[in-house]
């Protein structure tokens, strides 16, 4: 199998840079990530974490709202029961 290696760029200073150790394809197959790839992956992970936190925050807010509504309805139900019981007592008399 023939190995193709990218030759280093010729610069004004003659051959001061060593050729890259692997080509992109070799790096990809070996699982070596470049800085750019690592940055991309980090950004993706950050975005996923932020979206999960936002979802959790929104679900917590919804839960709080439903709890408040539930408490309000419970208070109204108690008042209605008290009023109805008073009415029943007054009707009996």
PDB file of N, CA, C and O in Angstrom:
ATOM      1  N   UNK A   1       0.844  -1.180   0.000  1.00  0.00           N
ATOM      2  CA  UNK A   1       0.000   0.000   0.000  1.00  0.00           C
ATOM      3  C   UNK A   1       0.892   1.248   0.000  1.00  0.00           C
ATOM      4  O   UNK A   1       1.861   1.353   0.753  1.00  0.00           O
ATOM      5  N   UNK A   2       0.534   2.154  -0.847  1.00  0.00           N
ATOM      6  CA  UNK A   2       1.330   3.368  -0.981  1.00  0.00           C
ATOM      7  C   UNK A   2       0.869   4.374   0.066  1.00  0.00           C
ATOM      8  O   UNK A   2      -0.330   4.584   0.251  1.00  0.00           O
ATOM      9  N   UNK A   3       1.799   4.976   0.729  1.00  0.00           N
ATOM     10  CA  UNK A   3       1.481   5.976   1.738  1.00  0.00           C
ATOM     11  C   UNK A   3       1.710   7.355   1.158  1.00  0.00           C
ATOM     12  O   UNK A   3       2.824   7.700   0.764  1.00  0.00           O
ATOM     13  N   UNK A   4       0.638   8.145   1.109  1.00  0.00           N
ATOM     14  CA  UNK A   4       0.768   9.493   0.593  1.00  0.00           C
ATOM     15  C   UNK A   4       0.954  10.421   1.774  1.00  0.00           C
ATOM     16  O   UNK A   4       0.131  10.440   2.689  1.00  0.00           O
ATOM     17  N   UNK A   5       2.004  11.174   1.762  1.00  0.00           N
ATOM     18  CA  UNK A   5       2.234  12.157   2.814  1.00  0.00           C
ATOM     19  C   UNK A   5       2.285  13.536   2.203  1.00  0.00           C
ATOM     20  O   UNK A   5       2.883  13.759   1.150  1.00  0.00           O
ATOM     21  N   UNK A   6       1.645  14.445   2.890  1.00  0.00           N
ATOM     22  CA  UNK A   6       1.662  15.817   2.405  1.00  0.00           C
ATOM     23  C   UNK A   6       3.038  16.405   2.676  1.00  0.00           C
ATOM     24  O   UNK A   6       3.552  16.334   3.792  1.00  0.00           O
ATOM     25  N   UNK A   7       3.615  16.976   1.653  1.00  0.00           N
ATOM     26  CA  UNK A   7       4.919  17.596   1.837  1.00  0.00           C
ATOM     27  C   UNK A   7       4.747  18.933   2.526  1.00  0.00           C
ATOM     28  O   UNK A   7       3.759  19.635   2.312  1.00  0.00           O
ATOM     29  N   UNK A   8       5.701  19.271   3.340  1.00  0.00           N
ATOM     30  CA  UNK A   8       5.615  20.539   4.052  1.00  0.00           C
ATOM     31  C   UNK A   8       5.752  21.689   3.068  1.00  0.00           C
ATOM     32  O   UNK A   8       6.383  21.570   2.018  1.00  0.00           O
ATOM     33  N   UNK A   9       5.144  22.804   3.441  1.00  0.00           N
ATOM     34  CA  UNK A   9       5.180  23.959   2.554  1.00  0.00           C
ATOM     35  C   UNK A   9       6.586  24.534   2.506  1.00  0.00           C
ATOM     36  O   UNK A   9       7.257  24.675   3.529  1.00  0.00           O
ATOM     37  N   UNK A  10       7.005  24.854   1.314  1.00  0.00           N
ATOM     38  CA  UNK A  10       8.337  25.470   1.193  1.00  0.00           C
ATOM     39  C   UNK A  10       8.223  26.922   1.609  1.00  0.00           C
ATOM     40  O   UNK A  10       7.363  27.652   1.117  1.00  0.00           O
ATOM     41  N   UNK A  11       9.072  27.330   2.494  1.00  0.00           N
ATOM     42  CA  UNK A  11       9.019  28.705   2.975  1.00  0.00           C
ATOM     43  C   UNK A  11      10.282  29.440   2.540  1.00  0.00           C
ATOM     44  O   UNK A  11      11.147  28.877   1.869  1.00  0.00           O
ATOM     45  N   UNK A  12      10.370  30.680   2.927  1.00  0.00           N
ATOM     46  CA  UNK A  12      11.540  31.474   2.550  1.00  0.00           C
ATOM     47  C   UNK A  12      12.790  30.925   3.238  1.00  0.00           C
ATOM     48  O   UNK A  12      13.871  30.883   2.651  1.00  0.00           O
ATOM     49  N   UNK A  13      12.623  30.511   4.478  1.00  0.00           N
ATOM     50  CA  UNK A  13      13.751  29.872   5.162  1.00  0.00           C
ATOM     51  C   UNK A  13      13.727  28.409   4.720  1.00  0.00           C
ATOM     52  O   UNK A  13      12.707  27.735   4.858  1.00  0.00           O
ATOM     53  N   UNK A  14      14.815  27.933   4.207  1.00  0.00           N
ATOM     54  CA  UNK A  14      14.820  26.626   3.565  1.00  0.00           C
ATOM     55  C   UNK A  14      14.653  25.486   4.574  1.00  0.00           C
ATOM     56  O   UNK A  14      15.512  25.251   5.424  1.00  0.00           O
ATOM     57  N   UNK A  15      13.537  24.797   4.454  1.00  0.00           N
ATOM     58  CA  UNK A  15      13.272  23.556   5.182  1.00  0.00           C
ATOM     59  C   UNK A  15      13.490  23.660   6.699  1.00  0.00           C
ATOM     60  O   UNK A  15      14.099  22.776   7.302  1.00  0.00           O
ATOM     61  N   UNK A  16      13.002  24.721   7.299  1.00  0.00           N
ATOM     62  CA  UNK A  16      13.129  24.803   8.753  1.00  0.00           C
ATOM     63  C   UNK A  16      12.013  24.023   9.447  1.00  0.00           C
ATOM     64  O   UNK A  16      12.177  23.566  10.578  1.00  0.00           O
ATOM     65  N   UNK A  17      10.879  23.876   8.760  1.00  0.00           N
ATOM     66  CA  UNK A  17       9.756  23.165   9.360  1.00  0.00           C
ATOM     67  C   UNK A  17       9.835  21.685   9.015  1.00  0.00           C
ATOM     68  O   UNK A  17      10.123  21.310   7.878  1.00  0.00           O
ATOM     69  N   UNK A  18       9.579  20.868  10.001  1.00  0.00           N
ATOM     70  CA  UNK A  18       9.536  19.431   9.725  1.00  0.00           C
ATOM     71  C   UNK A  18       8.166  19.104   9.138  1.00  0.00           C
ATOM     72  O   UNK A  18       7.185  19.791   9.424  1.00  0.00           O
ATOM     73  N   UNK A  19       8.097  18.065   8.325  1.00  0.00           N
ATOM     74  CA  UNK A  19       6.801  17.699   7.756  1.00  0.00           C
ATOM     75  C   UNK A  19       5.855  17.237   8.868  1.00  0.00           C
ATOM     76  O   UNK A  19       6.314  16.726   9.889  1.00  0.00           O
ATOM     77  N   UNK A  20       4.541  17.409   8.686  1.00  0.00           N
ATOM     78  CA  UNK A  20       3.612  16.979   9.723  1.00  0.00           C
ATOM     79  C   UNK A  20       3.726  15.466   9.945  1.00  0.00           C
ATOM     80  O   UNK A  20       3.932  14.724   8.984  1.00  0.00           O
ATOM     81  N   UNK A  21       3.598  15.006  11.163  1.00  0.00           N
ATOM     82  CA  UNK A  21       3.792  13.588  11.442  1.00  0.00           C
ATOM     83  C   UNK A  21       2.751  12.690  10.762  1.00  0.00           C
ATOM     84  O   UNK A  21       3.071  11.576  10.347  1.00  0.00           O
ATOM     85  N   UNK A  22       1.513  13.171  10.649  1.00  0.00           N
ATOM     86  CA  UNK A  22       0.468  12.378  10.004  1.00  0.00           C
ATOM     87  C   UNK A  22      -0.339  13.264   9.076  1.00  0.00           C
ATOM     88  O   UNK A  22      -0.416  14.479   9.254  1.00  0.00           O
ATOM     89  N   UNK A  23      -0.939  12.629   8.083  1.00  0.00           N
ATOM     90  CA  UNK A  23      -1.891  13.363   7.254  1.00  0.00           C
ATOM     91  C   UNK A  23      -3.217  13.381   7.997  1.00  0.00           C
ATOM     92  O   UNK A  23      -3.382  12.686   9.000  1.00  0.00           O
ATOM     93  N   UNK A  24      -4.159  14.174   7.505  1.00  0.00           N
ATOM     94  CA  UNK A  24      -5.461  14.254   8.162  1.00  0.00           C
ATOM     95  C   UNK A  24      -6.135  12.893   8.186  1.00  0.00           C
ATOM     96  O   UNK A  24      -6.728  12.503   9.192  1.00  0.00           O
ATOM     97  N   UNK A  25      -6.042  12.169   7.072  1.00  0.00           N
ATOM     98  CA  UNK A  25      -6.692  10.852   6.986  1.00  0.00           C
ATOM     99  C   UNK A  25      -6.099   9.894   8.015  1.00  0.00           C
ATOM    100  O   UNK A  25      -6.829   9.164   8.686  1.00  0.00           O
ATOM    101  N   UNK A  26      -4.769   9.900   8.136  1.00  0.00           N
ATOM    102  CA  UNK A  26      -4.121   9.019   9.120  1.00  0.00           C
ATOM    103  C   UNK A  26      -4.543   9.404  10.537  1.00  0.00           C
ATOM    104  O   UNK A  26      -4.832   8.543  11.368  1.00  0.00           O
ATOM    105  N   UNK A  27      -4.574  10.707  10.797  1.00  0.00           N
ATOM    106  CA  UNK A  27      -4.983  11.161  12.117  1.00  0.00           C
ATOM    107  C   UNK A  27      -6.416  10.736  12.411  1.00  0.00           C
ATOM    108  O   UNK A  27      -6.728  10.300  13.519  1.00  0.00           O
ATOM    109  N   UNK A  28      -7.290  10.866  11.404  1.00  0.00           N
ATOM    110  CA  UNK A  28      -8.696  10.515  11.591  1.00  0.00           C
ATOM    111  C   UNK A  28      -8.839   9.037  11.921  1.00  0.00           C
ATOM    112  O   UNK A  28      -9.583   8.659  12.826  1.00  0.00           O
ATOM    113  N   UNK A  29      -8.120   8.206  11.178  1.00  0.00           N
ATOM    114  CA  UNK A  29      -8.226   6.761  11.406  1.00  0.00           C
ATOM    115  C   UNK A  29      -7.596   6.346  12.724  1.00  0.00           C
ATOM    116  O   UNK A  29      -8.050   5.397  13.362  1.00  0.00           O
ATOM    117  N   UNK A  30      -6.558   7.048  13.129  1.00  0.00           N
ATOM    118  CA  UNK A  30      -5.923   6.720  14.408  1.00  0.00           C
ATOM    119  C   UNK A  30      -6.698   7.288  15.592  1.00  0.00           C
ATOM    120  O   UNK A  30      -6.436   6.929  16.740  1.00  0.00           O
ATOM    121  N   UNK A  31      -7.647   8.171  15.312  1.00  0.00           N
ATOM    122  CA  UNK A  31      -8.424   8.768  16.380  1.00  0.00           C
ATOM    123  C   UNK A  31      -7.741   9.944  17.038  1.00  0.00           C
ATOM    124  O   UNK A  31      -8.123  10.353  18.134  1.00  0.00           O
ATOM    125  N   UNK A  32      -6.738  10.491  16.384  1.00  0.00           N
ATOM    126  CA  UNK A  32      -6.051  11.658  16.926  1.00  0.00           C
ATOM    127  C   UNK A  32      -6.833  12.891  16.503  1.00  0.00           C
ATOM    128  O   UNK A  32      -7.111  13.083  15.319  1.00  0.00           O
ATOM    129  N   UNK A  33      -7.183  13.716  17.463  1.00  0.00           N
ATOM    130  CA  UNK A  33      -7.957  14.914  17.155  1.00  0.00           C
ATOM    131  C   UNK A  33      -7.049  16.132  17.130  1.00  0.00           C
ATOM    132  O   UNK A  33      -6.191  16.307  17.995  1.00  0.00           O
ATOM    133  N   UNK A  34      -7.253  16.960  16.131  1.00  0.00           N
ATOM    134  CA  UNK A  34      -6.479  18.196  16.055  1.00  0.00           C
ATOM    135  C   UNK A  34      -7.084  19.221  17.002  1.00  0.00           C
ATOM    136  O   UNK A  34      -8.166  19.004  17.547  1.00  0.00           O
ATOM    137  N   UNK A  35      -6.400  20.318  17.195  1.00  0.00           N
ATOM    138  CA  UNK A  35      -6.901  21.366  18.081  1.00  0.00           C
ATOM    139  C   UNK A  35      -8.257  21.865  17.614  1.00  0.00           C
ATOM    140  O   UNK A  35      -9.165  22.077  18.418  1.00  0.00           O
ATOM    141  N   UNK A  36      -8.384  22.051  16.300  1.00  0.00           N
ATOM    142  CA  UNK A  36      -9.631  22.565  15.742  1.00  0.00           C
ATOM    143  C   UNK A  36     -10.788  21.616  16.042  1.00  0.00           C
ATOM    144  O   UNK A  36     -11.878  22.045  16.420  1.00  0.00           O
ATOM    145  N   UNK A  37     -10.530  20.305  15.865  1.00  0.00           N
ATOM    146  CA  UNK A  37     -11.575  19.316  16.133  1.00  0.00           C
ATOM    147  C   UNK A  37     -11.937  19.325  17.613  1.00  0.00           C
ATOM    148  O   UNK A  37     -13.113  19.242  17.967  1.00  0.00           O
ATOM    149  N   UNK A  38     -10.923  19.427  18.485  1.00  0.00           N
ATOM    150  CA  UNK A  38     -11.199  19.445  19.925  1.00  0.00           C
ATOM    151  C   UNK A  38     -12.021  20.662  20.309  1.00  0.00           C
ATOM    152  O   UNK A  38     -12.939  20.565  21.124  1.00  0.00           O
ATOM    153  N   UNK A  39     -11.692  21.819  19.719  1.00  0.00           N
ATOM    154  CA  UNK A  39     -12.455  23.035  20.002  1.00  0.00           C
ATOM    155  C   UNK A  39     -13.903  22.851  19.568  1.00  0.00           C
ATOM    156  O   UNK A  39     -14.829  23.228  20.287  1.00  0.00           O
ATOM    157  N   UNK A  40     -14.092  22.269  18.385  1.00  0.00           N
ATOM    158  CA  UNK A  40     -15.441  22.045  17.871  1.00  0.00           C
ATOM    159  C   UNK A  40     -16.232  21.151  18.822  1.00  0.00           C
ATOM    160  O   UNK A  40     -17.379  21.442  19.160  1.00  0.00           O
ATOM    161  N   UNK A  41     -15.596  20.055  19.248  1.00  0.00           N
ATOM    162  CA  UNK A  41     -16.267  19.122  20.148  1.00  0.00           C
ATOM    163  C   UNK A  41     -16.591  19.789  21.476  1.00  0.00           C
ATOM    164  O   UNK A  41     -17.666  19.576  22.036  1.00  0.00           O
ATOM    165  N   UNK A  42     -15.659  20.601  21.985  1.00  0.00           N
ATOM    166  CA  UNK A  42     -15.907  21.309  23.249  1.00  0.00           C
ATOM    167  C   UNK A  42     -17.091  22.255  23.113  1.00  0.00           C
ATOM    168  O   UNK A  42     -17.935  22.336  24.005  1.00  0.00           O
ATOM    169  N   UNK A  43     -17.152  22.978  21.981  1.00  0.00           N
ATOM    170  CA  UNK A  43     -18.264  23.899  21.761  1.00  0.00           C
ATOM    171  C   UNK A  43     -19.589  23.146  21.702  1.00  0.00           C
ATOM    172  O   UNK A  43     -20.592  23.595  22.258  1.00  0.00           O
ATOM    173  N   UNK A  44     -19.587  21.987  21.019  1.00  0.00           N
ATOM    174  CA  UNK A  44     -20.810  21.191  20.926  1.00  0.00           C
ATOM    175  C   UNK A  44     -21.249  20.740  22.316  1.00  0.00           C
ATOM    176  O   UNK A  44     -22.433  20.807  22.646  1.00  0.00           O
ATOM    177  N   UNK A  45     -20.295  20.279  23.134  1.00  0.00           N
ATOM    178  CA  UNK A  45     -20.627  19.826  24.482  1.00  0.00           C
ATOM    179  C   UNK A  45     -21.167  20.978  25.320  1.00  0.00           C
ATOM    180  O   UNK A  45     -22.127  20.804  26.070  1.00  0.00           O
ATOM    181  N   UNK A  46     -20.551  22.161  25.196  1.00  0.00           N
ATOM    182  CA  UNK A  46     -21.027  23.319  25.951  1.00  0.00           C
ATOM    183  C   UNK A  46     -22.448  23.672  25.557  1.00  0.00           C
ATOM    184  O   UNK A  46     -23.291  23.945  26.411  1.00  0.00           O
ATOM    185  N   UNK A  47     -22.712  23.665  24.241  1.00  0.00           N
ATOM    186  CA  UNK A  47     -24.053  23.992  23.767  1.00  0.00           C
ATOM    187  C   UNK A  47     -25.070  22.977  24.284  1.00  0.00           C
ATOM    188  O   UNK A  47     -26.167  23.353  24.697  1.00  0.00           O
ATOM    189  N   UNK A  48     -24.709  21.684  24.264  1.00  0.00           N
ATOM    190  CA  UNK A  48     -25.616  20.658  24.761  1.00  0.00           C
ATOM    191  C   UNK A  48     -25.896  20.864  26.246  1.00  0.00           C
ATOM    192  O   UNK A  48     -27.042  20.757  26.684  1.00  0.00           O
ATOM    193  N   UNK A  49     -24.847  21.159  27.024  1.00  0.00           N
ATOM    194  CA  UNK A  49     -25.035  21.389  28.458  1.00  0.00           C
ATOM    195  C   UNK A  49     -25.932  22.598  28.703  1.00  0.00           C
ATOM    196  O   UNK A  49     -26.819  22.560  29.556  1.00  0.00           O
ATOM    197  N   UNK A  50     -25.691  23.677  27.945  1.00  0.00           N
ATOM    198  CA  UNK A  50     -26.509  24.876  28.107  1.00  0.00           C
ATOM    199  C   UNK A  50     -27.963  24.588  27.767  1.00  0.00           C
ATOM    200  O   UNK A  50     -28.865  25.026  28.482  1.00  0.00           O
ATOM    201  N   UNK A  51     -28.199  23.855  26.681  1.00  0.00           N
ATOM    202  CA  UNK A  51     -29.578  23.563  26.295  1.00  0.00           C
ATOM    203  C   UNK A  51     -30.251  22.681  27.345  1.00  0.00           C
ATOM    204  O   UNK A  51     -31.429  22.868  27.648  1.00  0.00           O
ATOM    205  N   UNK A  52     -29.500  21.709  27.909  1.00  0.00           N
ATOM    206  CA  UNK A  52     -30.069  20.866  28.961  1.00  0.00           C
ATOM    207  C   UNK A  52     -30.395  21.698  30.195  1.00  0.00           C
ATOM    208  O   UNK A  52     -31.442  21.508  30.813  1.00  0.00           O
ATOM    209  N   UNK A  53     -29.497  22.628  30.559  1.00  0.00           N
ATOM    210  CA  UNK A  53     -29.749  23.481  31.719  1.00  0.00           C
ATOM    211  C   UNK A  53     -30.969  24.355  31.488  1.00  0.00           C
ATOM    212  O   UNK A  53     -31.774  24.552  32.398  1.00  0.00           O
ATOM    213  N   UNK A  54     -31.114  24.889  30.261  1.00  0.00           N
ATOM    214  CA  UNK A  54     -32.267  25.727  29.949  1.00  0.00           C
ATOM    215  C   UNK A  54     -33.549  24.901  30.046  1.00  0.00           C
ATOM    216  O   UNK A  54     -34.555  25.371  30.577  1.00  0.00           O
ATOM    217  N   UNK A  55     -33.511  23.667  29.532  1.00  0.00           N
ATOM    218  CA  UNK A  55     -34.691  22.812  29.604  1.00  0.00           C
ATOM    219  C   UNK A  55     -35.052  22.519  31.055  1.00  0.00           C
ATOM    220  O   UNK A  55     -36.225  22.552  31.425  1.00  0.00           O
ATOM    221  N   UNK A  56     -34.038  22.230  31.882  1.00  0.00           N
ATOM    222  CA  UNK A  56     -34.285  21.958  33.285  1.00  0.00           C
ATOM    223  C   UNK A  56     -34.861  23.196  33.965  1.00  0.00           C
ATOM    224  O   UNK A  56     -35.804  23.098  34.750  1.00  0.00           O
ATOM    225  N   UNK A  57     -34.295  24.353  33.663  1.00  0.00           N
ATOM    226  CA  UNK A  57     -34.776  25.592  34.269  1.00  0.00           C
ATOM    227  C   UNK A  57     -36.221  25.857  33.854  1.00  0.00           C
ATOM    228  O   UNK A  57     -37.049  26.228  34.686  1.00  0.00           O
ATOM    229  N   UNK A  58     -36.521  25.668  32.582  1.00  0.00           N
ATOM    230  CA  UNK A  58     -37.882  25.916  32.111  1.00  0.00           C
ATOM    231  C   UNK A  58     -38.848  24.907  32.733  1.00  0.00           C
ATOM    232  O   UNK A  58     -39.966  25.273  33.094  1.00  0.00           O
ATOM    233  N   UNK A  59     -38.438  23.655  32.864  1.00  0.00           N
ATOM    234  CA  UNK A  59     -39.313  22.655  33.479  1.00  0.00           C
ATOM    235  C   UNK A  59     -39.515  22.968  34.957  1.00  0.00           C
ATOM    236  O   UNK A  59     -40.610  22.772  35.486  1.00  0.00           O
ATOM    237  N   UNK A  60     -38.461  23.459  35.637  1.00  0.00           N
ATOM    238  CA  UNK A  60     -38.606  23.843  37.038  1.00  0.00           C
ATOM    239  C   UNK A  60     -39.574  25.013  37.178  1.00  0.00           C
ATOM    240  O   UNK A  60     -40.405  25.029  38.086  1.00  0.00           O
ATOM    241  N   UNK A  61     -39.465  25.995  36.275  1.00  0.00           N
ATOM    242  CA  UNK A  61     -40.375  27.133  36.311  1.00  0.00           C
ATOM    243  C   UNK A  61     -41.811  26.670  36.093  1.00  0.00           C
ATOM    244  O   UNK A  61     -42.726  27.127  36.777  1.00  0.00           O
ATOM    245  N   UNK A  62     -42.006  25.757  35.136  1.00  0.00           N
ATOM    246  CA  UNK A  62     -43.342  25.240  34.873  1.00  0.00           C
ATOM    247  C   UNK A  62     -43.870  24.510  36.103  1.00  0.00           C
ATOM    248  O   UNK A  62     -45.040  24.651  36.459  1.00  0.00           O
ATOM    249  N   UNK A  63     -43.005  23.731  36.753  1.00  0.00           N
ATOM    250  CA  UNK A  63     -43.424  23.022  37.952  1.00  0.00           C
ATOM    251  C   UNK A  63     -43.834  23.998  39.045  1.00  0.00           C
ATOM    252  O   UNK A  63     -44.841  23.793  39.722  1.00  0.00           O
ATOM    253  N   UNK A  64     -43.042  25.076  39.219  1.00  0.00           N
ATOM    254  CA  UNK A  64     -43.373  26.078  40.221  1.00  0.00           C
ATOM    255  C   UNK A  64     -44.714  26.729  39.904  1.00  0.00           C
ATOM    256  O   UNK A  64     -45.530  26.942  40.801  1.00  0.00           O
ATOM    257  N   UNK A  65     -44.943  27.047  38.627  1.00  0.00           N
ATOM    258  CA  UNK A  65     -46.207  27.668  38.228  1.00  0.00           C
ATOM    259  C   UNK A  65     -47.367  26.724  38.501  1.00  0.00           C
ATOM    260  O   UNK A  65     -48.403  27.144  39.018  1.00  0.00           O
ATOM    261  N   UNK A  66     -47.200  25.460  38.160  1.00  0.00           N
ATOM    262  CA  UNK A  66     -48.283  24.508  38.398  1.00  0.00           C
ATOM    263  C   UNK A  66     -48.513  24.322  39.889  1.00  0.00           C
ATOM    264  O   UNK A  66     -49.653  24.147  40.321  1.00  0.00           O
ATOM    265  N   UNK A  67     -47.442  24.358  40.685  1.00  0.00           N
ATOM    266  CA  UNK A  67     -47.598  24.256  42.139  1.00  0.00           C
ATOM    267  C   UNK A  67     -48.386  25.451  42.665  1.00  0.00           C
ATOM    268  O   UNK A  67     -49.282  25.297  43.496  1.00  0.00           O
ATOM    269  N   UNK A  68     -48.046  26.648  42.172  1.00  0.00           N
ATOM    270  CA  UNK A  68     -48.770  27.850  42.604  1.00  0.00           C
ATOM    271  C   UNK A  68     -50.232  27.742  42.217  1.00  0.00           C
ATOM    272  O   UNK A  68     -51.115  28.036  43.022  1.00  0.00           O
ATOM    273  N   UNK A  69     -50.495  27.316  40.970  1.00  0.00           N
ATOM    274  CA  UNK A  69     -51.872  27.165  40.512  1.00  0.00           C
ATOM    275  C   UNK A  69     -52.596  26.123  41.354  1.00  0.00           C
ATOM    276  O   UNK A  69     -53.756  26.299  41.728  1.00  0.00           O
ATOM    277  N   UNK A  70     -51.889  25.034  41.645  1.00  0.00           N
ATOM    278  CA  UNK A  70     -52.482  23.972  42.459  1.00  0.00           C
ATOM    279  C   UNK A  70     -52.825  24.485  43.840  1.00  0.00           C
ATOM    280  O   UNK A  70     -53.896  24.173  44.360  1.00  0.00           O
ATOM    281  N   UNK A  71     -51.945  25.266  44.451  1.00  0.00           N
ATOM    282  CA  UNK A  71     -52.204  25.831  45.771  1.00  0.00           C
ATOM    283  C   UNK A  71     -53.388  26.788  45.714  1.00  0.00           C
ATOM    284  O   UNK A  71     -54.237  26.789  46.605  1.00  0.00           O
ATOM    285  N   UNK A  72     -53.440  27.610  44.652  1.00  0.00           N
ATOM    286  CA  UNK A  72     -54.551  28.549  44.506  1.00  0.00           C
ATOM    287  C   UNK A  72     -55.870  27.804  44.388  1.00  0.00           C
ATOM    288  O   UNK A  72     -56.854  28.172  45.030  1.00  0.00           O
ATOM    289  N   UNK A  73     -55.894  26.768  43.576  1.00  0.00           N
ATOM    290  CA  UNK A  73     -57.137  26.011  43.400  1.00  0.00           C
ATOM    291  C   UNK A  73     -57.515  25.290  44.689  1.00  0.00           C
ATOM    292  O   UNK A  73     -58.696  25.188  45.020  1.00  0.00           O
ATOM    293  N   UNK A  74     -56.507  24.783  45.427  1.00  0.00           N
ATOM    294  CA  UNK A  74     -56.799  24.131  46.701  1.00  0.00           C
ATOM    295  C   UNK A  74     -57.407  25.128  47.678  1.00  0.00           C
ATOM    296  O   UNK A  74     -58.366  24.809  48.380  1.00  0.00           O
ATOM    297  N   UNK A  75     -56.858  26.317  47.723  1.00  0.00           N
ATOM    298  CA  UNK A  75     -57.385  27.346  48.623  1.00  0.00           C
ATOM    299  C   UNK A  75     -58.821  27.692  48.229  1.00  0.00           C
ATOM    300  O   UNK A  75     -59.683  27.838  49.096  1.00  0.00           O
ATOM    301  N   UNK A  76     -59.084  27.823  46.927  1.00  0.00           N
ATOM    302  CA  UNK A  76     -60.436  28.121  46.460  1.00  0.00           C
ATOM    303  C   UNK A  76     -61.383  26.986  46.812  1.00  0.00           C
ATOM    304  O   UNK A  76     -62.510  27.225  47.245  1.00  0.00           O
ATOM    305  N   UNK A  77     -60.925  25.741  46.626  1.00  0.00           N
ATOM    306  CA  UNK A  77     -61.769  24.594  46.957  1.00  0.00           C
ATOM    307  C   UNK A  77     -62.131  24.602  48.435  1.00  0.00           C
ATOM    308  O   UNK A  77     -63.282  24.359  48.796  1.00  0.00           O
ATOM    309  N   UNK A  78     -61.149  24.879  49.290  1.00  0.00           N
ATOM    310  CA  UNK A  78     -61.418  24.928  50.738  1.00  0.00           C
ATOM    311  C   UNK A  78     -62.443  26.012  51.054  1.00  0.00           C
ATOM    312  O   UNK A  78     -63.365  25.789  51.839  1.00  0.00           O
ATOM    313  N   UNK A  79     -62.285  27.180  50.447  1.00  0.00           N
ATOM    314  CA  UNK A  79     -63.224  28.274  50.689  1.00  0.00           C
ATOM    315  C   UNK A  79     -64.613  27.872  50.227  1.00  0.00           C
ATOM    316  O   UNK A  79     -65.599  28.121  50.920  1.00  0.00           O
ATOM    317  N   UNK A  80     -64.695  27.243  49.041  1.00  0.00           N
ATOM    318  CA  UNK A  80     -65.988  26.812  48.513  1.00  0.00           C
ATOM    319  C   UNK A  80     -66.635  25.795  49.453  1.00  0.00           C
ATOM    320  O   UNK A  80     -67.838  25.860  49.704  1.00  0.00           O
ATOM    321  N   UNK A  81     -65.843  24.856  49.972  1.00  0.00           N
ATOM    322  CA  UNK A  81     -66.367  23.852  50.888  1.00  0.00           C
ATOM    323  C   UNK A  81     -66.886  24.513  52.161  1.00  0.00           C
ATOM    324  O   UNK A  81     -67.956  24.166  52.662  1.00  0.00           O
ATOM    325  N   UNK A  82     -66.109  25.475  52.679  1.00  0.00           N
ATOM    326  CA  UNK A  82     -66.535  26.171  53.890  1.00  0.00           C
ATOM    327  C   UNK A  82     -67.833  26.929  53.638  1.00  0.00           C
ATOM    328  O   UNK A  82     -68.752  26.896  54.457  1.00  0.00           O
ATOM    329  N   UNK A  83     -67.898  27.612  52.496  1.00  0.00           N
ATOM    330  CA  UNK A  83     -69.109  28.361  52.162  1.00  0.00           C
ATOM    331  C   UNK A  83     -70.294  27.429  52.003  1.00  0.00           C
ATOM    332  O   UNK A  83     -71.386  27.720  52.491  1.00  0.00           O
ATOM    333  N   UNK A  84     -70.087  26.316  51.327  1.00  0.00           N
ATOM    334  CA  UNK A  84     -71.189  25.388  51.113  1.00  0.00           C
ATOM    335  C   UNK A  84     -71.637  24.764  52.432  1.00  0.00           C
ATOM    336  O   UNK A  84     -72.830  24.545  52.642  1.00  0.00           O
ATOM    337  N   UNK A  85     -70.676  24.475  53.328  1.00  0.00           N
ATOM    338  CA  UNK A  85     -71.052  23.902  54.621  1.00  0.00           C
ATOM    339  C   UNK A  85     -71.837  24.922  55.446  1.00  0.00           C
ATOM    340  O   UNK A  85     -72.785  24.561  56.143  1.00  0.00           O
ATOM    341  N   UNK A  86     -71.442  26.195  55.367  1.00  0.00           N
ATOM    342  CA  UNK A  86     -72.187  27.240  56.082  1.00  0.00           C
ATOM    343  C   UNK A  86     -73.602  27.355  55.530  1.00  0.00           C
ATOM    344  O   UNK A  86     -74.569  27.508  56.278  1.00  0.00           O
ATOM    345  N   UNK A  87     -73.702  27.279  54.207  1.00  0.00           N
ATOM    346  CA  UNK A  87     -75.019  27.372  53.576  1.00  0.00           C
ATOM    347  C   UNK A  87     -75.898  26.207  54.010  1.00  0.00           C
ATOM    348  O   UNK A  87     -77.084  26.383  54.289  1.00  0.00           O
ATOM    349  N   UNK A  88     -75.296  24.988  54.065  1.00  0.00           N
ATOM    350  CA  UNK A  88     -76.063  23.810  54.466  1.00  0.00           C
ATOM    351  C   UNK A  88     -76.555  23.970  55.903  1.00  0.00           C
ATOM    352  O   UNK A  88     -77.701  23.640  56.207  1.00  0.00           O
ATOM    353  N   UNK A  89     -75.694  24.474  56.785  1.00  0.00           N
ATOM    354  CA  UNK A  89     -76.076  24.679  58.185  1.00  0.00           C
ATOM    355  C   UNK A  89     -77.210  25.692  58.279  1.00  0.00           C
ATOM    356  O   UNK A  89     -78.161  25.495  59.034  1.00  0.00           O
ATOM    357  N   UNK A  90     -77.111  26.781  57.510  1.00  0.00           N
ATOM    358  CA  UNK A  90     -78.151  27.803  57.559  1.00  0.00           C
ATOM    359  C   UNK A  90     -79.445  27.259  56.957  1.00  0.00           C
ATOM    360  O   UNK A  90     -80.529  27.626  57.410  1.00  0.00           O
ATOM    361  N   UNK A  91     -79.355  26.389  55.941  1.00  0.00           N
ATOM    362  CA  UNK A  91     -80.544  25.793  55.336  1.00  0.00           C
ATOM    363  C   UNK A  91     -81.250  24.871  56.344  1.00  0.00           C
ATOM    364  O   UNK A  91     -82.479  24.833  56.400  1.00  0.00           O
ATOM    365  N   UNK A  92     -80.468  24.134  57.132  1.00  0.00           N
ATOM    366  CA  UNK A  92     -81.041  23.206  58.108  1.00  0.00           C
ATOM    367  C   UNK A  92     -81.820  23.957  59.183  1.00  0.00           C
ATOM    368  O   UNK A  92     -82.842  23.469  59.666  1.00  0.00           O
ATOM    369  N   UNK A  93     -81.344  25.137  59.556  1.00  0.00           N
ATOM    370  CA  UNK A  93     -82.034  25.904  60.594  1.00  0.00           C
ATOM    371  C   UNK A  93     -83.302  26.447  60.019  1.00  0.00           C
ATOM    372  O   UNK A  93     -84.053  27.130  60.715  1.00  0.00           O
TER     373      UNK A  93
END
